[in-house]
Amino acid sequence: MASGDPGGSWEDLVTAALLGTDRRAPAYGAPGRAAPVALLDAAAVATVRRRAGLRPARAARRPERAPADRRPALPAAAARRLTTLLADRSGGAGGRRGSSPDLMELLPQWLAAANAHGYAAPPQALPALLDAARGRTDLRPAALAFAGPRALWLARLNPDWRFALRAAPGGGADLPGPEDAAAVRRLWSEGLFAERVALLGALRARTPALGRDLLASTWTTERAEDRLMFLDSLRTGLSDADEPFLEQALGDRSRNVRATAADLLSALPGSALATRMAARAAACVALDRTGNSAVIVVEPPPECDSGMERDGVVATPPSGRGERSWWLGQLVEAAPLGTWAGRFGGRAARDIVALPVADGWQGELHAAWCRAAVRQRDATWSRALLGSPSAPEAGGPGAVSLAERAKLLAALAPAERAAWVAGFIATHGLSEAFQLLGVCAVPWAAPLGRAVVDALNIARDAGSYPWSFSGVMGLAERCLDPAETVRLEALLAIPDEREDAAPGAGGYWAEAFQRLVTTLRLRAVMAQELAPLSADAPARPPRAPARPPQAPAPLPTPGHPAQAAPQPPDAAG
């Protein structure tokens, strides 16, 4: 780089700043300038370039005009709030965090609400929004949906934001609609792999049969790894009409393709594969009525024959598993759950899982039923396998772990899910509830919110430190209904400490509850800022401006100078 041009790559600038200019003098800047000043000058220039979305390069034709975003603009208060949320980089987590809300943890909820209202992102906020999504993959779906088409426009100009193109269908390319048969056929024959996957997914979402027929037309000429990705696209719009094609795929030369086809067919209870699996599973599990009470007896399959392997059964078990129990579990998991009522004399699911199982096979059998209930999203069986939340150790008949219970809960309606978790917390406290809380709808229903607040109050009275419950406290800040603020205000005072309490725990709890209350109040304000103006609200008469209106400058963000960010061309001019 020529002397006097305060530039340099961003990585070089960061390295120089970390090492110190006395150890690594910058090789750029005006002659006679002190090294620290030259470094700051270069950083200022590089920051403007990064925010503009363009890297310095040779002169070329001007970029195309940014696409229009026809969605309604954010309310002014909400736009200011977004700037504040994106500017926060505290990332406080764990330990003692003080009483201030963690704004970056509220950003996902803010984005979800903004997307629900259908707002467009302010053009000047797009660079900071893309930077935030680049650093946090969990933000990307909501952030890119909010950013809209201009995010892809910017991503084509700045390599730092190329993740947005990778996340977009077909790398951001325009896909033909199903009505344009010639364009569909041309893209399917000549397009890049990512474009073909995106095209197949788009067709399956709108016209599933057309997508399946397109895939079938070139199936035998596709590579094995491509066949696997294409086949997985059939999960969208999956129906009984796909069964003949999937049955054909069961004979594929690739084991992974066969396994995926079998998995898709097992999700169709009326498929021939589901019928075959039901027959195999029923041959292994029966009801013995010879004793004083009915008992389930299990006889696992003696071998894994070629027919089982064709239907997706993996012959070789993982380390530590017996072959026959491994095969049994796969058969029961793939069999439709409706099989068992007829097999056990018309008993309901709750009565079936209550039956004793002979010879120590209960854990294996019930675990397979759990996987089947999750796969088939069967609420009746999930409810039966979960059992009562107040049972000892909250262990349902087949719920062998908290992760398994969380998966079973996902099949229940949100209100029932929240009620079950509230009962679990009321009986067993919060120590094991984190995974279960994660599957509950936000904001938490009133019974669940009360259960969490009561359990936190009990933990405080017990004298433990609040950071022992930091995970649950973080969830409460994001998921608790702001209406619970009234109940929490009584917990803000520092309680009298018990003799056996941890030193200073009461003050730390008061601080944690203060942060929780402050965050809930902030969430309530955020919701009000995002709410569209009522049509019945009286319109305010416009005031004549004292001077020609100008675009407002965004608030400065860390690492960026306090100046207006460039806007996409159609927004600026």
Secondary structure, 3 states (H helix, E strand, C coil): CCCCCCCCCHHHHHHHHHHCCCCCCCCCCCCCCCHHHHHHHHHHHHHHHHHHCCCCCCCCCCCCCCCCCCCCECCHHHHHHHHHHHHCCCCCCCCCCCCCCCHHHHHHHHHHHHHHHCCECCHHHHHHHHHHHHHCHHHHHHHHHHHCHHHHHHHCCCHHHCHHHHHCHHHHCCCCCCCCHHHHHHHHHHCCHHHHHHHHHHHHHHCHHHHHHHHHHHHHHCCHHHHHHHHHHHHCCCCHHHHHHHHHHCCCCCHHHHHHHHHHHHCCCCCHHHHHHHHHHHHHEEEECCCCCCEEEECCCCCCCHHHHHCCCCCCCCCCCCHHHHHHHHHHHHCCCCHHHHHCCCCCHHHHHHCCEHHHCHHHHHHHHHHHHHHHCCHHHHHHHHCCCCCHHHCCCCCCCHHHHHHHHCCCCHHHHHHHHHHHHHHHCCCCCHHHHCCCCCCCCHHHHHHHHHHHHHHHHCCCCHHHHHHHHHHHHHHCCHHHHHHHHHHCCCCCCCCCCCCCHHHHHHHHHHHHHHHHHHHHHHHHHHCCCCCCCCCCCCCCCCCCCCCCCCCCCCCCCCCCCCCCHHHHC
